[in-house]
Amino acid sequence: MRLLFGMILGAALLAGIAYYHDTSLVGTPGHSARPLVNWDVVNDVTRGLSGRVRAEIDRWLGKERI
């Protein structure tokens, strides 16, 4: 029962996040103008996010990127 609930919750979260991105974030400065309809767009968005997080962690730790 928990497995089924987790799968339904995961699908709902995925659909909700994609809907939020497509309706409110698209078109704002610094965000992609393409909706999240294929894996290429999702890959671009997550690479940008992970790069910003990695740069912020490096800044906190005082590391320099080579």
PQR file of N, CA, C, O and H, with PARSE charges and radii, in Angstrom:
ATOM      1  N   MET A   1       0.816  -1.188   0.000 -0.4000 1.5000
ATOM      2  CA  MET A   1       0.000   0.000   0.000 -0.0000 2.0000
ATOM      3  C   MET A   1       0.869   1.265   0.000  0.5500 1.7000
ATOM      4  O   MET A   1       0.568   2.238  -0.691 -0.5500 1.4000
ATOM      5  N   ARG A   2       1.951   1.233   0.787 -0.4000 1.5000
ATOM      6  CA  ARG A   2       2.847   2.392   0.820 -0.0000 2.0000
ATOM      7  C   ARG A   2       3.539   2.599  -0.521  0.5500 1.7000
ATOM      8  O   ARG A   2       3.767   3.734  -0.938 -0.5500 1.4000
ATOM      9  H   ARG A   2       2.196   0.442   1.348  0.4000 1.0000
ATOM     10  N   LEU A   3       3.870   1.509  -1.189 -0.4000 1.5000
ATOM     11  CA  LEU A   3       4.502   1.613  -2.496 -0.0000 2.0000
ATOM     12  C   LEU A   3       3.573   2.302  -3.488  0.5500 1.7000
ATOM     13  O   LEU A   3       4.004   3.194  -4.219 -0.5500 1.4000
ATOM     14  H   LEU A   3       3.684   0.587  -0.849  0.4000 1.0000
ATOM     15  N   LEU A   4       2.336   1.908  -3.522 -0.4000 1.5000
ATOM     16  CA  LEU A   4       1.361   2.524  -4.418 -0.0000 2.0000
ATOM     17  C   LEU A   4       1.172   3.998  -4.079  0.5500 1.7000
ATOM     18  O   LEU A   4       1.121   4.843  -4.973 -0.5500 1.4000
ATOM     19  H   LEU A   4       1.986   1.184  -2.929  0.4000 1.0000
ATOM     20  N   PHE A   5       1.068   4.305  -2.800 -0.4000 1.5000
ATOM     21  CA  PHE A   5       0.931   5.706  -2.381 -0.0000 2.0000
ATOM     22  C   PHE A   5       2.161   6.516  -2.787  0.5500 1.7000
ATOM     23  O   PHE A   5       2.021   7.651  -3.242 -0.5500 1.4000
ATOM     24  H   PHE A   5       1.109   3.618  -2.073  0.4000 1.0000
ATOM     25  N   GLY A   6       3.352   5.962  -2.632 -0.4000 1.5000
ATOM     26  CA  GLY A   6       4.573   6.652  -3.014 -0.0000 2.0000
ATOM     27  C   GLY A   6       4.643   6.904  -4.511  0.5500 1.7000
ATOM     28  O   GLY A   6       5.093   7.967  -4.938 -0.5500 1.4000
ATOM     29  H   GLY A   6       3.465   5.040  -2.263  0.4000 1.0000
ATOM     30  N   MET A   7       4.206   5.947  -5.310 -0.4000 1.5000
ATOM     31  CA  MET A   7       4.211   6.124  -6.763 -0.0000 2.0000
ATOM     32  C   MET A   7       3.219   7.207  -7.185  0.5500 1.7000
ATOM     33  O   MET A   7       3.523   8.027  -8.051 -0.5500 1.4000
ATOM     34  H   MET A   7       3.841   5.083  -4.963  0.4000 1.0000
ATOM     35  N   ILE A   8       2.056   7.209  -6.585 -0.4000 1.5000
ATOM     36  CA  ILE A   8       1.049   8.231  -6.905 -0.0000 2.0000
ATOM     37  C   ILE A   8       1.538   9.602  -6.457  0.5500 1.7000
ATOM     38  O   ILE A   8       1.383  10.580  -7.189 -0.5500 1.4000
ATOM     39  H   ILE A   8       1.809   6.543  -5.882  0.4000 1.0000
ATOM     40  N   LEU A   9       2.119   9.689  -5.282 -0.4000 1.5000
ATOM     41  CA  LEU A   9       2.640  10.958  -4.779 -0.0000 2.0000
ATOM     42  C   LEU A   9       3.781  11.465  -5.661  0.5500 1.7000
ATOM     43  O   LEU A   9       3.843  12.660  -5.953 -0.5500 1.4000
ATOM     44  H   LEU A   9       2.245   8.895  -4.688  0.4000 1.0000
ATOM     45  N   GLY A  10       4.672  10.594  -6.084 -0.4000 1.5000
ATOM     46  CA  GLY A  10       5.764  10.979  -6.966 -0.0000 2.0000
ATOM     47  C   GLY A  10       5.268  11.498  -8.305  0.5500 1.7000
ATOM     48  O   GLY A  10       5.777  12.499  -8.808 -0.5500 1.4000
ATOM     49  H   GLY A  10       4.622   9.623  -5.847  0.4000 1.0000
ATOM     50  N   ALA A  11       4.292  10.838  -8.879 -0.4000 1.5000
ATOM     51  CA  ALA A  11       3.727  11.286 -10.158 -0.0000 2.0000
ATOM     52  C   ALA A  11       3.040  12.635 -10.000  0.5500 1.7000
ATOM     53  O   ALA A  11       3.148  13.496 -10.873 -0.5500 1.4000
ATOM     54  H   ALA A  11       3.879  10.024  -8.471  0.4000 1.0000
ATOM     55  N   ALA A  12       2.339  12.819  -8.894 -0.4000 1.5000
ATOM     56  CA  ALA A  12       1.666  14.093  -8.656 -0.0000 2.0000
ATOM     57  C   ALA A  12       2.674  15.220  -8.450  0.5500 1.7000
ATOM     58  O   ALA A  12       2.473  16.326  -8.951 -0.5500 1.4000
ATOM     59  H   ALA A  12       2.251  12.119  -8.184  0.4000 1.0000
ATOM     60  N   LEU A  13       3.749  14.953  -7.721 -0.4000 1.5000
ATOM     61  CA  LEU A  13       4.794  15.962  -7.535 -0.0000 2.0000
ATOM     62  C   LEU A  13       5.464  16.317  -8.857  0.5500 1.7000
ATOM     63  O   LEU A  13       5.705  17.494  -9.129 -0.5500 1.4000
ATOM     64  H   LEU A  13       3.912  14.055  -7.314  0.4000 1.0000
ATOM     65  N   LEU A  14       5.764  15.332  -9.670 -0.4000 1.5000
ATOM     66  CA  LEU A  14       6.379  15.578 -10.969 -0.0000 2.0000
ATOM     67  C   LEU A  14       5.479  16.447 -11.844  0.5500 1.7000
ATOM     68  O   LEU A  14       5.944  17.415 -12.447 -0.5500 1.4000
ATOM     69  H   LEU A  14       5.568  14.377  -9.449  0.4000 1.0000
ATOM     70  N   ALA A  15       4.209  16.108 -11.915 -0.4000 1.5000
ATOM     71  CA  ALA A  15       3.274  16.888 -12.725 -0.0000 2.0000
ATOM     72  C   ALA A  15       3.110  18.293 -12.158  0.5500 1.7000
ATOM     73  O   ALA A  15       3.032  19.259 -12.917 -0.5500 1.4000
ATOM     74  H   ALA A  15       3.831  15.322 -11.426  0.4000 1.0000
ATOM     75  N   GLY A  16       3.058  18.418 -10.841 -0.4000 1.5000
ATOM     76  CA  GLY A  16       2.902  19.726 -10.217 -0.0000 2.0000
ATOM     77  C   GLY A  16       4.104  20.632 -10.439  0.5500 1.7000
ATOM     78  O   GLY A  16       3.943  21.821 -10.714 -0.5500 1.4000
ATOM     79  H   GLY A  16       3.121  17.634 -10.225  0.4000 1.0000
ATOM     80  N   ILE A  17       5.298  20.084 -10.324 -0.4000 1.5000
ATOM     81  CA  ILE A  17       6.508  20.880 -10.529 -0.0000 2.0000
ATOM     82  C   ILE A  17       6.630  21.314 -11.988  0.5500 1.7000
ATOM     83  O   ILE A  17       6.998  22.456 -12.265 -0.5500 1.4000
ATOM     84  H   ILE A  17       5.429  19.118 -10.101  0.4000 1.0000
ATOM     85  N   ALA A  18       6.326  20.415 -12.920 -0.4000 1.5000
ATOM     86  CA  ALA A  18       6.379  20.771 -14.341 -0.0000 2.0000
ATOM     87  C   ALA A  18       5.347  21.844 -14.656  0.5500 1.7000
ATOM     88  O   ALA A  18       5.638  22.782 -15.400 -0.5500 1.4000
ATOM     89  H   ALA A  18       6.028  19.488 -12.695  0.4000 1.0000
ATOM     90  N   TYR A  19       4.148  21.719 -14.102 -0.4000 1.5000
ATOM     91  CA  TYR A  19       3.110  22.728 -14.332 -0.0000 2.0000
ATOM     92  C   TYR A  19       3.538  24.080 -13.758  0.5500 1.7000
ATOM     93  O   TYR A  19       3.368  25.110 -14.410 -0.5500 1.4000
ATOM     94  H   TYR A  19       3.911  20.958 -13.499  0.4000 1.0000
ATOM     95  N   TYR A  20       4.084  24.081 -12.557 -0.4000 1.5000
ATOM     96  CA  TYR A  20       4.553  25.321 -11.933 -0.0000 2.0000
ATOM     97  C   TYR A  20       5.642  25.970 -12.779  0.5500 1.7000
ATOM     98  O   TYR A  20       5.613  27.178 -13.013 -0.5500 1.4000
ATOM     99  H   TYR A  20       4.223  23.243 -12.028  0.4000 1.0000
ATOM    100  N   HIS A  21       6.586  25.182 -13.231 -0.4000 1.5000
ATOM    101  CA  HIS A  21       7.667  25.716 -14.065 -0.0000 2.0000
ATOM    102  C   HIS A  21       7.121  26.303 -15.355  0.5500 1.7000
ATOM    103  O   HIS A  21       7.495  27.407 -15.749 -0.5500 1.4000
ATOM    104  H   HIS A  21       6.609  24.200 -13.042  0.4000 1.0000
ATOM    105  N   ASP A  22       6.240  25.568 -16.011 -0.4000 1.5000
ATOM    106  CA  ASP A  22       5.734  26.007 -17.307 -0.0000 2.0000
ATOM    107  C   ASP A  22       4.838  27.233 -17.214  0.5500 1.7000
ATOM    108  O   ASP A  22       4.805  28.034 -18.149 -0.5500 1.4000
ATOM    109  H   ASP A  22       5.936  24.670 -15.691  0.4000 1.0000
ATOM    110  N   THR A  23       4.118  27.402 -16.126 -0.4000 1.5000
ATOM    111  CA  THR A  23       3.175  28.526 -16.046 -0.0000 2.0000
ATOM    112  C   THR A  23       3.754  29.766 -15.378  0.5500 1.7000
ATOM    113  O   THR A  23       3.400  30.882 -15.758 -0.5500 1.4000
ATOM    114  H   THR A  23       4.144  26.752 -15.367  0.4000 1.0000
ATOM    115  N   SER A  24       4.622  29.605 -14.408 -0.4000 1.5000
ATOM    116  CA  SER A  24       5.050  30.789 -13.673 -0.0000 2.0000
ATOM    117  C   SER A  24       6.509  31.182 -13.893  0.5500 1.7000
ATOM    118  O   SER A  24       6.833  32.365 -13.788 -0.5500 1.4000
ATOM    119  H   SER A  24       4.910  28.698 -14.100  0.4000 1.0000
ATOM    120  N   LEU A  25       7.379  30.259 -14.187 -0.4000 1.5000
ATOM    121  CA  LEU A  25       8.790  30.593 -14.310 -0.0000 2.0000
ATOM    122  C   LEU A  25       9.216  30.884 -15.743  0.5500 1.7000
ATOM    123  O   LEU A  25      10.172  31.630 -15.956 -0.5500 1.4000
ATOM    124  H   LEU A  25       7.116  29.299 -14.272  0.4000 1.0000
ATOM    125  N   VAL A  26       8.538  30.320 -16.718 -0.4000 1.5000
ATOM    126  CA  VAL A  26       8.907  30.518 -18.116 -0.0000 2.0000
ATOM    127  C   VAL A  26       8.663  31.966 -18.495  0.5500 1.7000
ATOM    128  O   VAL A  26       7.592  32.516 -18.236 -0.5500 1.4000
ATOM    129  H   VAL A  26       7.761  29.714 -16.545  0.4000 1.0000
ATOM    130  N   GLY A  27       9.657  32.575 -19.105 -0.4000 1.5000
ATOM    131  CA  GLY A  27       9.525  33.952 -19.541 -0.0000 2.0000
ATOM    132  C   GLY A  27      10.109  34.956 -18.573  0.5500 1.7000
ATOM    133  O   GLY A  27      10.250  36.127 -18.925 -0.5500 1.4000
ATOM    134  H   GLY A  27      10.527  32.129 -19.315  0.4000 1.0000
ATOM    135  N   THR A  28      10.454  34.539 -17.363 -0.4000 1.5000
ATOM    136  CA  THR A  28      11.092  35.454 -16.424 -0.0000 2.0000
ATOM    137  C   THR A  28      12.579  35.486 -16.737  0.5500 1.7000
ATOM    138  O   THR A  28      13.119  34.509 -17.256 -0.5500 1.4000
ATOM    139  H   THR A  28      10.339  33.588 -17.078  0.4000 1.0000
ATOM    140  N   PRO A  29      13.243  36.580 -16.435 -0.5600 1.5000
ATOM    141  CA  PRO A  29      14.673  36.674 -16.742  0.2800 2.0000
ATOM    142  C   PRO A  29      15.477  35.578 -16.042  0.5500 1.7000
ATOM    143  O   PRO A  29      15.276  35.307 -14.858 -0.5500 1.4000
ATOM    144  N   GLY A  30      16.369  34.966 -16.773 -0.4000 1.5000
ATOM    145  CA  GLY A  30      17.230  33.931 -16.208 -0.0000 2.0000
ATOM    146  C   GLY A  30      16.672  32.527 -16.303  0.5500 1.7000
ATOM    147  O   GLY A  30      17.322  31.580 -15.861 -0.5500 1.4000
ATOM    148  H   GLY A  30      16.532  35.186 -17.735  0.4000 1.0000
ATOM    149  N   HIS A  31      15.492  32.367 -16.864 -0.4000 1.5000
ATOM    150  CA  HIS A  31      14.901  31.040 -16.982 -0.0000 2.0000
ATOM    151  C   HIS A  31      14.653  30.717 -18.444  0.5500 1.7000
ATOM    152  O   HIS A  31      14.464  31.602 -19.278 -0.5500 1.4000
ATOM    153  H   HIS A  31      14.964  33.136 -17.223  0.4000 1.0000
ATOM    154  N   SER A  32      14.661  29.439 -18.724 -0.4000 1.5000
ATOM    155  CA  SER A  32      14.438  28.971 -20.086 -0.0000 2.0000
ATOM    156  C   SER A  32      13.019  29.308 -20.537  0.5500 1.7000
ATOM    157  O   SER A  32      12.079  29.250 -19.745 -0.5500 1.4000
ATOM    158  H   SER A  32      14.815  28.720 -18.046  0.4000 1.0000
ATOM    159  N   ALA A  33      12.875  29.655 -21.791 -0.4000 1.5000
ATOM    160  CA  ALA A  33      11.559  29.977 -22.329 -0.0000 2.0000
ATOM    161  C   ALA A  33      10.865  28.736 -22.870  0.5500 1.7000
ATOM    162  O   ALA A  33       9.732  28.814 -23.345 -0.5500 1.4000
ATOM    163  H   ALA A  33      13.639  29.702 -22.434  0.4000 1.0000
ATOM    164  N   ARG A  34      11.536  27.594 -22.801 -0.4000 1.5000
ATOM    165  CA  ARG A  34      10.940  26.370 -23.314 -0.0000 2.0000
ATOM    166  C   ARG A  34      10.255  25.611 -22.193  0.5500 1.7000
ATOM    167  O   ARG A  34      10.805  25.513 -21.096 -0.5500 1.4000
ATOM    168  H   ARG A  34      12.456  27.531 -22.415  0.4000 1.0000
ATOM    169  N   PRO A  35       9.059  25.068 -22.441 -0.5600 1.5000
ATOM    170  CA  PRO A  35       8.373  24.292 -21.406  0.2800 2.0000
ATOM    171  C   PRO A  35       9.044  22.932 -21.190  0.5500 1.7000
ATOM    172  O   PRO A  35       9.767  22.439 -22.056 -0.5500 1.4000
ATOM    173  N   LEU A  36       8.795  22.344 -20.035 -0.4000 1.5000
ATOM    174  CA  LEU A  36       9.382  21.046 -19.696 -0.0000 2.0000
ATOM    175  C   LEU A  36       8.571  19.929 -20.353  0.5500 1.7000
ATOM    176  O   LEU A  36       7.759  19.276 -19.698 -0.5500 1.4000
ATOM    177  H   LEU A  36       8.208  22.745 -19.332  0.4000 1.0000
ATOM    178  N   VAL A  37       8.797  19.716 -21.643 -0.4000 1.5000
ATOM    179  CA  VAL A  37       8.036  18.686 -22.336 -0.0000 2.0000
ATOM    180  C   VAL A  37       8.904  17.533 -22.810  0.5500 1.7000
ATOM    181  O   VAL A  37       8.373  16.506 -23.232 -0.5500 1.4000
ATOM    182  H   VAL A  37       9.457  20.247 -22.174  0.4000 1.0000
ATOM    183  N   ASN A  38      10.216  17.671 -22.752 -0.4000 1.5000
ATOM    184  CA  ASN A  38      11.090  16.562 -23.127 -0.0000 2.0000
ATOM    185  C   ASN A  38      12.314  16.543 -22.224  0.5500 1.7000
ATOM    186  O   ASN A  38      12.566  17.488 -21.476 -0.5500 1.4000
ATOM    187  H   ASN A  38      10.647  18.506 -22.409  0.4000 1.0000
ATOM    188  N   TRP A  39      13.062  15.463 -22.306 -0.4000 1.5000
ATOM    189  CA  TRP A  39      14.183  15.272 -21.387 -0.0000 2.0000
ATOM    190  C   TRP A  39      15.329  16.225 -21.659  0.5500 1.7000
ATOM    191  O   TRP A  39      16.106  16.509 -20.748 -0.5500 1.4000
ATOM    192  H   TRP A  39      12.857  14.696 -22.914  0.4000 1.0000
ATOM    193  N   ASP A  40      15.467  16.731 -22.877 -0.4000 1.5000
ATOM    194  CA  ASP A  40      16.530  17.688 -23.171 -0.0000 2.0000
ATOM    195  C   ASP A  40      16.349  18.977 -22.383  0.5500 1.7000
ATOM    196  O   ASP A  40      17.315  19.531 -21.858 -0.5500 1.4000
ATOM    197  H   ASP A  40      14.836  16.500 -23.618  0.4000 1.0000
ATOM    198  N   VAL A  41      15.123  19.448 -22.301 -0.4000 1.5000
ATOM    199  CA  VAL A  41      14.845  20.675 -21.553 -0.0000 2.0000
ATOM    200  C   VAL A  41      15.053  20.430 -20.063  0.5500 1.7000
ATOM    201  O   VAL A  41      15.648  21.257 -19.373 -0.5500 1.4000
ATOM    202  H   VAL A  41      14.339  18.998 -22.728  0.4000 1.0000
ATOM    203  N   VAL A  42      14.567  19.303 -19.571 -0.4000 1.5000
ATOM    204  CA  VAL A  42      14.750  18.969 -18.154 -0.0000 2.0000
ATOM    205  C   VAL A  42      16.238  18.859 -17.833  0.5500 1.7000
ATOM    206  O   VAL A  42      16.672  19.325 -16.780 -0.5500 1.4000
ATOM    207  H   VAL A  42      14.083  18.631 -20.131  0.4000 1.0000
ATOM    208  N   ASN A  43      17.026  18.256 -18.717 -0.4000 1.5000
ATOM    209  CA  ASN A  43      18.465  18.138 -18.516 -0.0000 2.0000
ATOM    210  C   ASN A  43      19.123  19.514 -18.447  0.5500 1.7000
ATOM    211  O   ASN A  43      19.968  19.753 -17.585 -0.5500 1.4000
ATOM    212  H   ASN A  43      16.673  17.877 -19.573  0.4000 1.0000
ATOM    213  N   ASP A  44      18.744  20.417 -19.345 -0.4000 1.5000
ATOM    214  CA  ASP A  44      19.304  21.768 -19.322 -0.0000 2.0000
ATOM    215  C   ASP A  44      18.985  22.485 -18.019  0.5500 1.7000
ATOM    216  O   ASP A  44      19.848  23.147 -17.443 -0.5500 1.4000
ATOM    217  H   ASP A  44      18.057  20.224 -20.045  0.4000 1.0000
ATOM    218  N   VAL A  45      17.748  22.356 -17.556 -0.4000 1.5000
ATOM    219  CA  VAL A  45      17.334  23.023 -16.317 -0.0000 2.0000
ATOM    220  C   VAL A  45      18.083  22.455 -15.117  0.5500 1.7000
ATOM    221  O   VAL A  45      18.559  23.211 -14.270 -0.5500 1.4000
ATOM    222  H   VAL A  45      17.047  21.818 -18.024  0.4000 1.0000
ATOM    223  N   THR A  46      18.190  21.124 -15.038 -0.4000 1.5000
ATOM    224  CA  THR A  46      18.861  20.531 -13.880 -0.0000 2.0000
ATOM    225  C   THR A  46      20.366  20.765 -13.911  0.5500 1.7000
ATOM    226  O   THR A  46      20.976  20.921 -12.853 -0.5500 1.4000
ATOM    227  H   THR A  46      17.803  20.511 -15.726  0.4000 1.0000
ATOM    228  N   ARG A  47      20.984  20.794 -15.093 -0.4000 1.5000
ATOM    229  CA  ARG A  47      22.414  21.095 -15.174 -0.0000 2.0000
ATOM    230  C   ARG A  47      22.689  22.523 -14.705  0.5500 1.7000
ATOM    231  O   ARG A  47      23.661  22.774 -13.993 -0.5500 1.4000
ATOM    232  H   ARG A  47      20.489  20.667 -15.952  0.4000 1.0000
ATOM    233  N   GLY A  48      21.827  23.454 -15.107 -0.4000 1.5000
ATOM    234  CA  GLY A  48      22.002  24.831 -14.660 -0.0000 2.0000
ATOM    235  C   GLY A  48      21.848  24.949 -13.160  0.5500 1.7000
ATOM    236  O   GLY A  48      22.621  25.650 -12.507 -0.5500 1.4000
ATOM    237  H   GLY A  48      21.038  23.250 -15.686  0.4000 1.0000
ATOM    238  N   LEU A  49      20.853  24.267 -12.606 -0.4000 1.5000
ATOM    239  CA  LEU A  49      20.619  24.310 -11.165 -0.0000 2.0000
ATOM    240  C   LEU A  49      21.768  23.661 -10.408  0.5500 1.7000
ATOM    241  O   LEU A  49      22.244  24.216  -9.417 -0.5500 1.4000
ATOM    242  H   LEU A  49      20.225  23.698 -13.136  0.4000 1.0000
ATOM    243  N   SER A  50      22.222  22.496 -10.858 -0.4000 1.5000
ATOM    244  CA  SER A  50      23.306  21.823 -10.142 -0.0000 2.0000
ATOM    245  C   SER A  50      24.610  22.609 -10.255  0.5500 1.7000
ATOM    246  O   SER A  50      25.411  22.609  -9.320 -0.5500 1.4000
ATOM    247  H   SER A  50      21.835  22.045 -11.663  0.4000 1.0000
ATOM    248  N   GLY A  51      24.829  23.272 -11.377 -0.4000 1.5000
ATOM    249  CA  GLY A  51      26.020  24.108 -11.523 -0.0000 2.0000
ATOM    250  C   GLY A  51      26.014  25.284 -10.565  0.5500 1.7000
ATOM    251  O   GLY A  51      27.042  25.624  -9.979 -0.5500 1.4000
ATOM    252  H   GLY A  51      24.178  23.271 -12.136  0.4000 1.0000
ATOM    253  N   ARG A  52      24.845  25.906 -10.407 -0.4000 1.5000
ATOM    254  CA  ARG A  52      24.745  27.028  -9.464 -0.0000 2.0000
ATOM    255  C   ARG A  52      24.937  26.558  -8.031  0.5500 1.7000
ATOM    256  O   ARG A  52      25.589  27.240  -7.240 -0.5500 1.4000
ATOM    257  H   ARG A  52      24.010  25.629 -10.883  0.4000 1.0000
ATOM    258  N   VAL A  53      24.378  25.400  -7.685 -0.4000 1.5000
ATOM    259  CA  VAL A  53      24.544  24.858  -6.329 -0.0000 2.0000
ATOM    260  C   VAL A  53      26.015  24.519  -6.087  0.5500 1.7000
ATOM    261  O   VAL A  53      26.556  24.834  -5.027 -0.5500 1.4000
ATOM    262  H   VAL A  53      23.849  24.846  -8.328  0.4000 1.0000
ATOM    263  N   ARG A  54      26.669  23.875  -7.068 -0.4000 1.5000
ATOM    264  CA  ARG A  54      28.080  23.511  -6.927 -0.0000 2.0000
ATOM    265  C   ARG A  54      28.954  24.759  -6.762  0.5500 1.7000
ATOM    266  O   ARG A  54      29.873  24.771  -5.944 -0.5500 1.4000
ATOM    267  H   ARG A  54      26.229  23.619  -7.929  0.4000 1.0000
ATOM    268  N   ALA A  55      28.664  25.806  -7.540 -0.4000 1.5000
ATOM    269  CA  ALA A  55      29.439  27.048  -7.428 -0.0000 2.0000
ATOM    270  C   ALA A  55      29.242  27.696  -6.060  0.5500 1.7000
ATOM    271  O   ALA A  55      30.190  28.224  -5.479 -0.5500 1.4000
ATOM    272  H   ALA A  55      27.917  25.796  -8.205  0.4000 1.0000
ATOM    273  N   GLU A  56      28.016  27.656  -5.549 -0.4000 1.5000
ATOM    274  CA  GLU A  56      27.747  28.241  -4.236 -0.0000 2.0000
ATOM    275  C   GLU A  56      28.452  27.455  -3.133  0.5500 1.7000
ATOM    276  O   GLU A  56      28.992  28.058  -2.206 -0.5500 1.4000
ATOM    277  H   GLU A  56      27.246  27.227  -6.021  0.4000 1.0000
ATOM    278  N   ILE A  57      28.459  26.136  -3.212 -0.4000 1.5000
ATOM    279  CA  ILE A  57      29.154  25.318  -2.214 -0.0000 2.0000
ATOM    280  C   ILE A  57      30.653  25.574  -2.280  0.5500 1.7000
ATOM    281  O   ILE A  57      31.313  25.689  -1.247 -0.5500 1.4000
ATOM    282  H   ILE A  57      28.021  25.646  -3.966  0.4000 1.0000
ATOM    283  N   ASP A  58      31.196  25.663  -3.499 -0.4000 1.5000
ATOM    284  CA  ASP A  58      32.620  25.972  -3.648 -0.0000 2.0000
ATOM    285  C   ASP A  58      32.941  27.341  -3.055  0.5500 1.7000
ATOM    286  O   ASP A  58      33.995  27.523  -2.446 -0.5500 1.4000
ATOM    287  H   ASP A  58      30.660  25.569  -4.339  0.4000 1.0000
ATOM    288  N   ARG A  59      32.043  28.294  -3.229 -0.4000 1.5000
ATOM    289  CA  ARG A  59      32.266  29.629  -2.668 -0.0000 2.0000
ATOM    290  C   ARG A  59      32.261  29.566  -1.145  0.5500 1.7000
ATOM    291  O   ARG A  59      33.088  30.206  -0.495 -0.5500 1.4000
ATOM    292  H   ARG A  59      31.186  28.146  -3.724  0.4000 1.0000
ATOM    293  N   TRP A  60      31.334  28.800  -0.572 -0.4000 1.5000
ATOM    294  CA  TRP A  60      31.283  28.654   0.882 -0.0000 2.0000
ATOM    295  C   TRP A  60      32.548  28.010   1.428  0.5500 1.7000
ATOM    296  O   TRP A  60      33.052  28.409   2.477 -0.5500 1.4000
ATOM    297  H   TRP A  60      30.662  28.280  -1.100  0.4000 1.0000
ATOM    298  N   LEU A  61      33.059  27.013   0.713 -0.4000 1.5000
ATOM    299  CA  LEU A  61      34.227  26.281   1.186 -0.0000 2.0000
ATOM    300  C   LEU A  61      35.537  26.962   0.811  0.5500 1.7000
ATOM    301  O   LEU A  61      36.605  26.536   1.252 -0.5500 1.4000
ATOM    302  H   LEU A  61      32.649  26.689  -0.140  0.4000 1.0000
ATOM    303  N   GLY A  62      35.468  27.996   0.018 -0.4000 1.5000
ATOM    304  CA  GLY A  62      36.663  28.726  -0.366 -0.0000 2.0000
ATOM    305  C   GLY A  62      37.475  28.049  -1.444  0.5500 1.7000
ATOM    306  O   GLY A  62      38.663  28.334  -1.595 -0.5500 1.4000
ATOM    307  H   GLY A  62      34.601  28.342  -0.340  0.4000 1.0000
ATOM    308  N   LYS A  63      36.857  27.158  -2.198 -0.4000 1.5000
ATOM    309  CA  LYS A  63      37.551  26.466  -3.272 -0.0000 2.0000
ATOM    310  C   LYS A  63      37.504  27.303  -4.540  0.5500 1.7000
ATOM    311  O   LYS A  63      36.560  28.056  -4.780 -0.5500 1.4000
ATOM    312  H   LYS A  63      35.892  26.926  -2.075  0.4000 1.0000
ATOM    313  N   GLU A  64      38.546  27.151  -5.342 -0.4000 1.5000
ATOM    314  CA  GLU A  64      38.564  27.808  -6.648 -0.0000 2.0000
ATOM    315  C   GLU A  64      38.414  26.752  -7.707  0.5500 1.7000
ATOM    316  O   GLU A  64      39.041  25.695  -7.624 -0.5500 1.4000
ATOM    317  H   GLU A  64      39.313  26.540  -5.147  0.4000 1.0000
ATOM    318  N   ARG A  65      37.595  27.016  -8.702 -0.4000 1.5000
ATOM    319  CA  ARG A  65      37.403  26.083  -9.811 -0.0000 2.0000
ATOM    320  C   ARG A  65      38.510  26.270 -10.821  0.5500 1.7000
ATOM    321  O   ARG A  65      38.885  27.395 -11.153 -0.5500 1.4000
ATOM    322  H   ARG A  65      37.086  27.874  -8.769  0.4000 1.0000
ATOM    323  N   ILE A  66      39.023  25.176 -11.300 -0.4000 1.5000
ATOM    324  CA  ILE A  66      40.108  25.225 -12.295 -0.0000 2.0000
ATOM    325  C   ILE A  66      39.515  25.116 -13.679  0.5500 1.7000
ATOM    326  O   ILE A  66      40.249  25.136 -14.668 -0.5500 1.4000
ATOM    327  H   ILE A  66      38.719  24.263 -11.031  0.4000 1.0000
TER
END
